[in-house]
Amino acid sequence: MIVAGVLYYLMVPLVNLLERRWHVKRVLTITALFVVLLLLIAIGMRLFIPTVQAQITSFTGAAPQYWRELTKILTNVADEQHWPDFIDLKQVGQDLTNFFGGKNGNLVDGTFSQLGTIINTVGNVVITIVTAPFMLFFMLKDGRRFPQYVAKLLPHRYQATLLDLFNEISTKVGQYIQGQLTVAFLVSLIFMIGYSVIGLRFALVLGLLAGPLNLIPYLGSTLALIPALILGALTSVQMLIAVVIVFFVEWLLETQVISPLVMGSNMAMHPVTIAVVLLTAGKLFGLVGVILGIPGYAVLKIIVSRLFNWYRSHASWYAEHHDNEN
């Protein structure tokens, strides 16, 4: 349902446009979009997926070695620097090595091996999610009628208010999904190009990782930077500086050009509000809560605001306010 809902908000503006402006039948438009989407997936799997798969395989093979090198650097820093007694970097590095390496040093290898097995399993059972396109088709075809069906369950005097509420929620959620996915795609593209230009290993994988992580407000790009910084530091000082430059260029483009153009003032919230929402949603629902917390908060805010306005218009406590307005 989530996949179908996201794709619905991405595709429905084009479906509505073609139907309204060029009077193309809705079913024909939806069918044509499905065909185009399948062609794009097929082309991506033919041209793009093999390269990404090769980089993932190479990365999983090199990860244990990278980890050992990083642990060695931490140990050397702990030996050469004088830290307070309660900070023992050498012990921290050893604890992390034991945690990730296990008794036989195979935990990292086993983890990535299990990850590969999971990916293969997902590929084998992908037929089980065939319901997503099925749901998407009928959401695009009949989704605009759903609010009317629900409104008919209420008395006639409340139907217009409910339809207006549904329209506002759908508009806000649609703008957020369309904007966030567009920004995430562009951020991923910028990182892939930037990392490829400077010659960083696993540029495509790191760029693809940056896109989904960017869906996490404020923290996403920083989280995506961490593995790139580690790889850059383990390669050379020049590569580390190049990674920082790529991140700065991406940050500048995202904050000054992409986000203002794509997102505008939609879902504008105070940073403190965003932080509280992210912490609360993450604590309650994990990663899904972090990603969906902001649009969920926006929906609740719309509903609560409507209820409060209704209460204020009927409550005796606000009688003086009503008199002043009159």
N, C-alpha and C positions, 0 to 999 in steps of 0.2 A: 504493500500500500504506500509506503514511503517513497519507493522508487517511482511508482506510477504517479504519485502526487508531484514529485519534483519534475518529472518529465512533462507532466500536464502543464505546469506553470511556465515551462520553457517553450512549449509548442503552441499553447492556446492563443497567444497574441497573433501569431501568423495565421492560424486557422480562422480567427475572427476577422482579421484584415482581409483575407482572400474572399471570405463569404460576404463581407459587408461592401467592399469596394468593387470587386470584380464579379460578384454573384456566382462564385464557384460553389458547387454543392459541397456541403460539409463532409460527407462521407468520402467523396473523391479527394478532397484536400487531405484528409487524415490518411487515406490509403497511400497517396503520393508521398507524404512525409514519412510514413513507415518504410516505404521502399527506399527513399533517400537515406534514412537512418541505417537501414540494413546494409546498404552499399558502403556507407562511410565506415561502419564497423568492419565489414569485410576487407576494405582497403587498408584500414588500420592494422588489422590482424595480419595482413599479407606483407605490409611494408614496415610497420613500426614495432609490432609486438616481438618479432624475432630479435631485433636489436636490444630491446629492453630486457627480454628474457636472458640474452647472453650476458648483459651487464649484471643482472640479478644473480645469475649463476656464478659469475666471476667475483661479485661482492661477497656472497655467502662463503666462497672458498677463501677469500682473503681476510674476512672479518676476524678470525682468531689471531692471525698474525698482527693485524692492526691493534687488536686489543692488548696483545703482549707488549708491543712497542709502546703503547700509551701507558701501560702499567710501569714499564721500565723508566719512562720519563718521569712519572710521578715519584717513583722510588729515588731517582737521582736528585730530584728537586728536594725531597725530604732529607736526603743525606747532606746536601750542600747548604741548605738554609737553616737558620735558627728560628724555630717557631716556639710559641708558648708550650709549656709542658702538656697542656690538655689537647694540643693539636699535634697528632702524629701522622703525617702524610704517608710515611712508609707503612704504618699499620693499616691505614685506610686503603692504600693500594693493594696490600696483601689480602685484606678482607674482600675487596672487590674481585681480586683474582680468584680467590677461593669460591666466591659466590658464582661467578660466571664460568669458571673453569671446572668446578667440582673436584672430587678427589682424583679423578683420572685426567682432568683437563679436557673433558669431552662435552661439557654441558653446552658450550656455545655451538660446537659442531652439531650436537644432537638437536639443539633448538632450531637451527636453520634447516636441518634435515626434516624435522617434524613440520616446519613451515612449508617446505616443499611438498610434503605429503598432503598437507591441508589444501594447498593450492591445487594439486592434482585431484583431490577429492571433490573440491568445489567445481572443477571443470567437468567431472563425471556426473555430478548431480545438478548441473545447471538447468536441465530440463524441468526441474521442480519449480523453477521461478518463471515458467512460461505464463503464469497467471498475470504477471506484471504487464506485459503488452496487451493482454486481453482486457484487463481493468483499464489501462490507459486509453484504449480505443473507445470504450463506452464512456469514460470520463470526458474525453474530448467531444464525443458525439452528443451526450445528454447531460453533461455536468452543469451547464448553465440553468437547467430546469430543476436541479436538485433543491435550491433555496425555495422555489415556488411550491414544490411538493411539501417541504417541511412547514412553510408558512401557512398552508391550508389546514394544518392541524390546530392552529390557534384561532381565536375569535377574529373577525374581520378587522376590528379596529387596531389590532396589534400586528397585522400582517405587513403593513408598509414599514413599520419600525424594524421588524425582524429582517425584512429584505434589505433594508438600508444597512443594518448591522452586518449581515452576511457579505454585502458588497464591500464594506469598508475593510473587514477582516481579510477577504480574498485579495483585495487590492494591495494591502500592506504586505501580506505573506508573499504574494506573487512578486512584488517589487523587490523584496528582500532576497528571495531565492534567485531571481533572474540576475540581480546585481551581484550577489555574493559569488555565484558560479561563474559569472563573466570575469570578475576580478580574479578569482582563483585560477581560472584558465590562463589569463594574461600573465599572472604572476609566475605560474608554472612555466609558461613559454619564455619569459624573460630569464628565469633562472637556468633553464636548459640551454638557451643561447649563450648566456654569460659564462656559465661553467664550461661549455664547449669551446668558447673562444679562448679562455685562459688555459685550456688543456687539462682541467681537473678530471680525474678518473671518476667513472660512474656518473657523468654529468646528466644523462637522461633520467636515471633512477632518482637522483637527488632533486632534479627539477620536478619530476612527477610527484615526489613526496611533498614538495613545497605547496602544491596546489591544494590538496585536501587539508593540510595543516593550516593553510591560510583561512579556512572557514572558521577557525577559532579566533575570535576578535583579539587584537593586540598581541597575543602570545604566539600565534601561528607562525609568522615569518621568523621569529626568534628561534622557535623550536626547530624549524626547517634549517636554520643556519648552523646548528650545533654539529651535526654529522659532517657538513661541508668544512667547518673550521677544523675539526679533528683530522680529516683527510688532508687538508691543506697544511696543517702543522706537521703532520707526519711525512709530508712530501718535501717541503722546503719553506724557508722564511718568505721567499718571493711568492710562492703559491699561496701562503697564508694571507699575505698582503693583498694579492689579487682577489681572493675570496671575499675579503672585507670590502674591497672596492666594488665588486659585483653586487654585494648585499646593499651597499650604500646607494648605488645607481638604481637598484630595484626599489628600495625604500623611497627614494626621491620620486620615481615615476609613479609608484602606487599611491603615495600620499598626496602628491601635488597635481597629478594628471588623471590617473585611472579612476581612483575612488571618487573624486569630485564629479567627474563626467558621468560615471556609471551609476553611482549610488545617490549623488546629489544630497539632498537633506532628508532622504527617506530613512526611517528608523533612527533618526537623530536622538541620541541619548547621552546623558551626562556620563563621563568616564567612571565615576563612583557607582552609578547605577549599573553599568555594564559589569564592573568588577563584582558587585554583590550578586548579580544574576548568575554570572559564570561560576562563582564559588558555590552558590546554593544549588544550582542545577547540576554542577559537576559532582557535588557531594551526594546528591539524591540519585542521579541517573548515570553517572560516569561520563564517558566520552560523548555519548549520544546527547546527554544533557548539556554539555558544553557547546556542542554544535547547534542544537535546537533550542537552547535556552533563550536566546535573544528573540527569535520570532514567537516563541511561546509566551514570553513576557509581553510582547507587543499585543498579542491576541487578548491576554488577560487584562491588559491595561485598557483596551478598547471596551471590553465587556464591563469592567468595573466602572469606567468613566460613564458609560451609558446608564448603568444602574444608579450611580450616584446622582447624575443629572435628573433622572426620573424621581429619585427620592427627594432631592432638593426642591423640585417643582411641586411636590405634594406634602412635604413635611411642614408642620406648624412652626418649627424652629426657624424656618426661613421666610416666615410671613412678612417680617420687616423688609427683607430683601425684595420680596415680590411687590410690596407697597412702593418702595423707592423706584423700582422699575416702571411701575404704573404712573 
